[in-house]
């Protein structure tokens, strides 16, 4: 495997950690169309915080003795002469929650322009079963003029990156692999097995590997939808949902899911990919879409609950000053993609309240670009009529409730031990 040269297409939350890992053993070229991103990484910094500066700077140094290291570029010429191309671009949905394969197809075109005979193209992006061979490969064939499974081959190894998680890093998560031919499958599996310390699982086909990935997050989505529905029921009964879950959790096989907002680029998106494909086969997926409807409704539900608490406190809703604590899609992570905190904010705005957003992790520029919202990265000194703790950043755990606001709605139970007016 000494002659392996890998190109990783897309240097975001998935691509960069993967490129970094492969660069410890192989020559790796990280390609991204975002010039600013490439410039940032070349300087040894990563705003996603997935790879620390010391580690990144280490792999950016080319090691002549074993020919390993990472080179980042936005020039397509730099990924010529690679023999493995790994595509790690986003797979979002459009405003109607339909799969948008545009980034994937454009990345396939890019690879097709430089592909040569006997190269292997591996996809990591989450898709519905069949997307790799039915949607992506034809793009490569058309662009390259090469024939699939004769001139070039393909694999699929779904990403399992958990943004912000420093314990379950890419090498410590078992990797599912697959290939378009038995020989290719073995090569793809061997490539990943050489760097993944947790081991690999070779799936019998690309379609099986695609299906395995898309149901991972769909399963989580449905389980969270269940506890979100429980919260709506128990709130009406004036029963503390978290206390119920804690009691039920004493049984060994009770699954420890908690209610909340379900956003991010995976759990809030992937079920729609599976649903779309199911409908193409004439099946309407009732449970999957019901779970999505439940979870997508939670932003408005949280806003309504906050307003009810404000009214009970005798505070005038119109013109009330509300502080939103956290806007990223998860705690201790700068990722704001598909964050459902925005749903809470938009729902609250319908009551003519004044919103202030504080998040020490998020990029003000990115939030402004994505959602048109202004945020603070330092805690405001003013006292608010109400505050919504939407994301459990570590900076919020010792928050002084009394000096912060008159009412605290703690969606994440971050202040569970010392809160007074938290959500149930």
C-alpha positions as semicolon CSV with decimal commas, in nm:
position;residue;x (nm);y (nm);z (nm)
1;X;0,000;0,000;0,000
2;X;0,306;0,225;-0,027
3;X;0,193;0,368;-0,362
4;X;-0,138;0,499;-0,226
5;X;-0,212;0,868;-0,273
6;X;-0,546;0,989;-0,139
7;X;-0,753;1,293;-0,231
8;X;-1,020;1,394;0,021
9;X;-1,286;1,610;-0,144
10;X;-1,446;1,846;0,108
11;X;-1,262;1,966;0,419
12;X;-1,547;2,027;0,661
13;X;-1,649;1,851;0,980
14;X;-1,613;1,510;0,812
15;X;-1,338;1,557;0,555
16;X;-1,075;1,728;0,767
17;X;-1,060;1,472;1,053
18;X;-1,048;1,194;0,794
19;X;-0,775;1,364;0,591
20;X;-0,578;1,426;0,909
21;X;-0,600;1,059;1,004
22;X;-0,501;0,925;0,662
23;X;-0,215;1,176;0,647
24;X;-0,045;0,999;0,937
25;X;0,015;0,705;0,705
26;X;-0,025;0,822;0,345
27;X;0,020;1,116;0,113
28;X;-0,307;1,307;0,129
29;X;-0,435;1,604;-0,070
30;X;-0,729;1,778;0,091
31;X;-0,940;1,959;-0,170
32;X;-1,206;2,221;-0,103
33;X;-1,365;2,481;-0,333
34;X;-1,372;2,731;-0,045
35;X;-1,049;2,929;-0,081
36;X;-1,085;3,082;0,266
37;X;-1,118;2,736;0,419
38;X;-0,804;2,614;0,243
39;X;-0,614;2,926;0,348
40;X;-0,725;2,879;0,709
41;X;-0,616;2,515;0,717
42;X;-0,287;2,588;0,544
43;X;-0,212;2,833;0,826
44;X;-0,266;2,549;1,072
45;X;-0,603;2,657;1,212
46;X;-0,946;2,491;1,204
47;X;-1,249;2,700;1,302
48;X;-1,463;2,385;1,337
49;X;-1,233;2,278;1,625
50;X;-1,241;1,919;1,503
51;X;-0,861;1,909;1,470
52;X;-0,648;2,099;1,719
53;X;-0,374;2,331;1,595
54;X;-0,083;2,115;1,710
55;X;-0,218;1,803;1,540
56;X;-0,307;1,990;1,222
57;X;0,030;2,159;1,197
58;X;0,198;1,823;1,252
59;X;0,029;1,653;0,955
60;X;0,076;1,960;0,735
61;X;0,451;1,898;0,758
62;X;0,551;1,660;0,483
63;X;0,755;1,369;0,610
64;X;1,000;1,277;0,336
65;X;1,119;0,961;0,510
66;X;0,781;0,783;0,487
67;X;0,607;1,009;0,231
68;X;0,317;1,099;0,460
69;X;0,146;1,429;0,526
70;X;-0,146;1,654;0,429
71;X;-0,151;1,921;0,162
72;X;-0,462;2,140;0,131
73;X;-0,563;2,298;-0,197
74;X;-0,847;2,450;-0,400
75;X;-0,663;2,381;-0,728
76;X;-0,798;2,078;-0,911
77;X;-0,458;2,012;-1,065
78;X;-0,329;1,920;-0,721
79;X;-0,555;1,616;-0,697
80;X;-0,435;1,469;-1,024
81;X;-0,230;1,151;-0,992
82;X;-0,417;1,035;-0,682
83;X;-0,550;0,680;-0,693
84;X;-0,811;0,702;-0,416
85;X;-1,070;0,981;-0,413
86;X;-1,283;1,012;-0,099
87;X;-1,586;1,241;-0,127
88;X;-1,708;1,394;0,201
89;X;-1,931;1,683;0,094
90;X;-2,266;1,772;0,262
91;X;-2,595;1,615;0,157
92;X;-2,862;1,865;0,267
93;X;-3,234;1,889;0,198
94;X;-3,412;2,179;0,027
95;X;-3,684;2,400;0,176
96;X;-3,937;2,124;0,109
97;X;-3,720;1,863;0,283
98;X;-3,631;1,691;-0,042
99;X;-3,279;1,549;-0,081
100;X;-3,039;1,789;-0,252
101;X;-2,760;1,596;-0,423
102;X;-2,612;1,903;-0,594
103;X;-2,294;1,917;-0,377
104;X;-2,244;1,543;-0,429
105;X;-2,289;1,566;-0,806
106;X;-2,054;1,865;-0,832
107;X;-1,791;1,679;-0,631
108;X;-1,838;1,380;-0,862
109;X;-1,781;1,608;-1,162
110;X;-1,462;1,738;-1,003
111;X;-1,331;1,386;-0,951
112;X;-1,439;1,286;-1,302
113;X;-1,220;1,559;-1,450
114;X;-0,902;1,411;-1,300
115;X;-0,986;1,040;-1,273
116;X;-0,762;0,791;-1,447
117;X;-0,785;0,418;-1,508
118;X;-0,818;0,183;-1,211
119;X;-0,873;0,462;-0,958
120;X;-1,121;0,405;-0,674
121;X;-1,380;0,665;-0,572
122;X;-1,517;0,630;-0,219
123;X;-1,823;0,818;-0,096
124;X;-1,875;0,901;0,272
125;X;-2,170;1,140;0,244
126;X;-2,500;1,017;0,387
127;X;-2,742;0,923;0,109
128;X;-3,039;0,698;0,040
129;X;-2,974;0,341;-0,078
130;X;-2,873;0,344;-0,443
131;X;-2,749;0,703;-0,465
132;X;-2,383;0,614;-0,516
133;X;-2,437;0,385;-0,812
134;X;-2,753;0,542;-0,956
135;X;-2,685;0,915;-0,912
136;X;-2,312;0,971;-0,858
137;X;-2,137;0,713;-1,075
138;X;-2,315;0,822;-1,398
139;X;-2,184;1,175;-1,338
140;X;-1,828;1,043;-1,309
141;X;-1,869;0,827;-1,620
142;X;-2,000;1,120;-1,823
143;X;-1,728;1,360;-1,707
144;X;-1,435;1,118;-1,726
145;X;-1,532;0,910;-2,026
146;X;-1,435;0,602;-1,823
147;X;-1,651;0,295;-1,770
148;X;-1,762;0,196;-1,421
149;X;-1,626;-0,135;-1,286
150;X;-1,403;-0,165;-1,591
151;X;-1,191;0,151;-1,593
152;X;-1,263;0,274;-1,241
153;X;-1,430;0,143;-0,926
154;X;-1,626;0,274;-0,630
155;X;-1,674;0,223;-0,260
156;X;-1,899;0,357;0,012
157;X;-1,792;0,403;0,374
158;X;-2,042;0,619;0,563
159;X;-1,905;0,890;0,790
160;X;-1,969;0,854;1,160
161;X;-1,821;1,182;1,278
162;X;-1,979;1,327;1,590
163;X;-1,900;1,703;1,583
164;X;-1,745;1,832;1,904
165;X;-1,689;1,482;2,046
166;X;-1,324;1,448;2,151
167;X;-1,372;1,096;2,286
168;X;-1,533;0,923;1,987
169;X;-1,292;1,047;1,721
170;X;-1,287;0,904;1,369
171;X;-1,026;0,635;1,440
172;X;-1,215;0,516;1,749
173;X;-1,546;0,453;1,570
174;X;-1,591;0,126;1,384
175;X;-1,610;0,189;1,009
176;X;-1,856;0,028;0,770
177;X;-1,699;-0,031;0,428
178;X;-1,813;-0,161;0,090
179;X;-1,708;-0,177;-0,274
180;X;-1,855;-0,207;-0,622
181;X;-1,677;-0,540;-0,679
182;X;-1,550;-0,800;-0,432
183;X;-1,188;-0,705;-0,507
184;X;-1,264;-0,333;-0,466
185;X;-1,446;-0,398;-0,141
186;X;-1,139;-0,571;-0,001
187;X;-0,916;-0,280;-0,108
188;X;-1,149;-0,021;0,046
189;X;-1,176;-0,220;0,367
190;X;-0,797;-0,262;0,388
191;X;-0,746;0,111;0,335
192;X;-0,969;0,207;0,627
193;X;-0,853;-0,082;0,844
194;X;-0,499;0,053;0,818
195;X;-0,593;0,367;1,015
196;X;-0,915;0,288;1,205
197;X;-0,812;0,141;1,540
198;X;-1,172;0,044;1,623
199;X;-1,180;-0,188;1,323
200;X;-1,405;-0,217;1,019
201;X;-1,718;-0,400;0,908
202;X;-1,726;-0,503;0,543
203;X;-2,084;-0,481;0,416
204;X;-2,191;-0,712;0,131
205;X;-2,280;-0,424;-0,104
206;X;-2,273;-0,048;-0,140
207;X;-2,653;-0,033;-0,107
208;X;-2,639;-0,219;0,226
209;X;-2,376;0,025;0,357
210;X;-2,583;0,324;0,241
211;X;-2,895;0,184;0,409
212;X;-2,708;0,109;0,732
213;X;-2,594;0,469;0,759
214;X;-2,926;0,632;0,685
215;X;-3,111;0,422;0,944
216;X;-2,860;0,502;1,221
217;X;-2,977;0,860;1,248
218;X;-3,336;0,776;1,157
219;X;-3,349;0,545;1,458
220;X;-3,220;0,820;1,689
221;X;-3,465;1,067;1,540
222;X;-3,761;0,838;1,610
223;X;-3,649;0,768;1,967
224;X;-3,608;1,138;2,041
225;X;-3,949;1,205;1,884
226;X;-4,100;0,958;2,129
227;X;-3,960;1,136;2,434
228;X;-4,057;1,473;2,285
229;X;-4,413;1,347;2,264
230;X;-4,387;1,225;2,623
231;X;-4,280;1,573;2,727
232;X;-4,585;1,728;2,563
233;X;-4,809;1,476;2,743
234;X;-4,646;1,507;3,085
235;X;-4,633;1,887;3,065
236;X;-5,013;1,884;3,046
237;X;-5,024;1,655;3,347
238;X;-4,782;1,878;3,540
239;X;-4,537;1,587;3,568
240;X;-4,161;1,639;3,542
241;X;-4,062;1,452;3,223
242;X;-3,696;1,427;3,318
243;X;-3,788;1,279;3,656
244;X;-4,001;1,020;3,476
245;X;-3,715;0,932;3,241
246;X;-3,474;0,907;3,532
247;X;-3,705;0,665;3,711
248;X;-3,769;0,457;3,399
249;X;-3,395;0,454;3,329
250;X;-3,332;0,237;3,632
251;X;-3,437;-0,060;3,419
252;X;-3,133;-0,209;3,241
253;X;-3,280;-0,203;2,889
254;X;-3,450;0,137;2,895
255;X;-3,299;0,362;2,627
256;X;-3,168;0,694;2,770
257;X;-3,306;0,946;2,521
258;X;-3,405;1,296;2,631
259;X;-3,645;1,553;2,488
260;X;-3,515;1,855;2,301
261;X;-3,450;2,022;1,969
262;X;-3,329;1,789;1,695
263;X;-3,108;1,977;1,450
264;X;-2,769;1,942;1,293
265;X;-2,666;1,812;0,955
266;X;-2,745;1,446;1,026
267;X;-3,033;1,348;1,254
268;X;-3,259;1,629;1,135
269;X;-3,186;1,554;0,768
270;X;-3,112;1,186;0,706
271;X;-3,465;1,052;0,768
272;X;-3,588;1,259;0,474
273;X;-3,340;1,080;0,246
274;X;-3,478;0,741;0,346
275;X;-3,837;0,864;0,322
276;X;-3,779;1,002;-0,029
277;X;-3,644;0,672;-0,156
278;X;-3,920;0,474;0,014
279;X;-4,183;0,686;-0,160
280;X;-4,015;0,627;-0,497
281;X;-4,077;0,257;-0,433
282;X;-4,444;0,322;-0,356
283;X;-4,423;0,305;0,023
284;X;-4,524;0,592;0,250
285;X;-4,306;0,572;0,565
286;X;-4,546;0,664;0,843
287;X;-4,324;0,625;1,152
288;X;-4,020;0,799;1,001
289;X;-4,216;1,104;0,886
290;X;-4,424;1,115;1,205
291;X;-4,100;1,135;1,401
292;X;-3,978;1,418;1,179
293;X;-4,305;1,611;1,223
294;X;-4,284;1,574;1,599
295;X;-3,924;1,688;1,621
296;X;-3,972;1,973;1,374
297;X;-4,258;2,101;1,590
298;X;-4,048;2,139;1,904
299;X;-3,917;2,488;1,828
300;X;-4,265;2,634;1,822
301;X;-4,364;2,428;2,126
302;X;-4,070;2,561;2,331
303;X;-4,156;2,919;2,229
304;X;-4,517;2,874;2,335
305;X;-4,409;2,729;2,671
306;X;-4,177;3,022;2,732
307;X;-4,456;3,269;2,658
308;X;-4,691;3,087;2,897
309;X;-4,433;3,111;3,175
310;X;-4,381;3,481;3,104
311;X;-4,756;3,542;3,135
312;X;-4,772;3,345;3,462
313;X;-4,496;3,566;3,600
314;X;-4,712;3,870;3,530
315;X;-4,473;4,003;3,266
316;X;-4,611;4,174;2,954
317;X;-4,522;3,954;2,659
318;X;-4,517;4,225;2,395
319;X;-4,184;4,402;2,418
320;X;-4,042;4,153;2,669
321;X;-3,665;4,116;2,660
322;X;-3,565;3,753;2,612
323;X;-3,213;3,610;2,619
324;X;-3,138;3,300;2,413
325;X;-2,845;3,104;2,552
326;X;-2,685;2,909;2,269
327;X;-2,757;2,886;1,898
328;X;-2,536;2,597;1,781
329;X;-2,710;2,268;1,709
330;X;-2,531;2,095;2,000
331;X;-2,325;2,176;2,306
332;X;-1,954;2,266;2,307
333;X;-1,938;2,279;1,930
334;X;-1,939;2,574;1,684
335;X;-2,157;2,394;1,427
336;X;-2,473;2,594;1,348
337;X;-2,589;2,389;1,050
338;X;-2,963;2,322;1,063
339;X;-2,987;2,439;1,424
340;X;-3,342;2,425;1,553
341;X;-3,277;2,703;1,804
342;X;-3,360;2,928;1,511
343;X;-3,713;2,779;1,510
344;X;-3,754;2,888;1,872
345;X;-3,631;3,238;1,790
346;X;-3,859;3,276;1,488
347;X;-4,161;3,154;1,685
348;X;-4,088;3,396;1,971
349;X;-4,054;3,687;1,729
350;X;-4,420;3,641;1,636
351;X;-4,506;3,764;1,988
352;X;-4,321;4,096;1,928
353;X;-4,055;4,027;2,188
354;X;-3,697;4,157;2,184
355;X;-3,445;3,878;2,130
356;X;-3,078;3,879;2,236
357;X;-2,866;3,577;2,146
358;X;-2,551;3,480;2,337
359;X;-2,328;3,195;2,224
360;X;-1,955;3,182;2,306
361;X;-1,898;2,900;2,055
362;X;-2,074;3,017;1,739
363;X;-1,925;3,241;1,470
364;X;-2,121;3,571;1,446
365;X;-2,035;3,593;1,078
366;X;-2,162;3,243;1,004
367;X;-2,484;3,294;1,200
368;X;-2,544;3,624;1,020
369;X;-2,480;3,464;0,682
370;X;-2,692;3,155;0,744
371;X;-2,983;3,301;0,940
372;X;-2,958;3,680;0,926
373;X;-2,927;3,694;1,305
374;X;-2,687;3,892;1,522
375;X;-2,530;3,719;1,821
376;X;-2,309;3,812;2,115
377;X;-2,003;3,609;2,210
378;X;-1,982;3,760;2,558
379;X;-2,250;3,743;2,825
380;X;-2,457;4,065;2,832
381;X;-2,466;4,245;3,166
382;X;-2,834;4,345;3,143
383;X;-3,103;4,148;3,326
384;X;-3,372;4,002;3,101
385;X;-3,740;3,933;3,152
386;X;-3,678;3,571;3,052
387;X;-3,397;3,350;2,931
388;X;-3,405;3,028;2,730
389;X;-3,112;2,793;2,784
390;X;-3,128;2,619;2,448
391;X;-2,780;2,464;2,426
392;X;-2,591;2,304;2,716
393;X;-2,253;2,469;2,660
394;X;-2,016;2,414;2,951
395;X;-2,000;2,792;3,000
396;X;-2,367;2,791;3,104
397;X;-2,345;2,531;3,379
398;X;-2,255;2,777;3,655
399;X;-2,479;3,055;3,533
400;X;-2,618;3,287;3,801
401;X;-2,989;3,263;3,728
402;X;-3,099;3,555;3,947
403;X;-2,859;3,803;3,783
404;X;-2,938;3,674;3,435
405;X;-3,316;3,695;3,414
406;X;-3,643;3,694;3,603
407;X;-3,739;3,359;3,453
408;X;-3,525;3,075;3,320
409;X;-3,654;2,812;3,077
410;X;-3,386;2,544;3,088
411;X;-3,458;2,323;2,789
412;X;-3,142;2,115;2,836
413;X;-3,164;2,076;3,218
414;X;-2,816;2,229;3,227
415;X;-2,901;2,410;3,551
416;X;-3,100;2,122;3,694
417;X;-2,954;2,131;4,046
418;X;-2,981;2,502;4,109
419;X;-3,259;2,620;3,879
420;X;-3,587;2,757;4,012
421;X;-3,815;2,819;3,717
422;X;-3,692;2,560;3,469
423;X;-3,896;2,380;3,206
424;X;-4,032;2,039;3,301
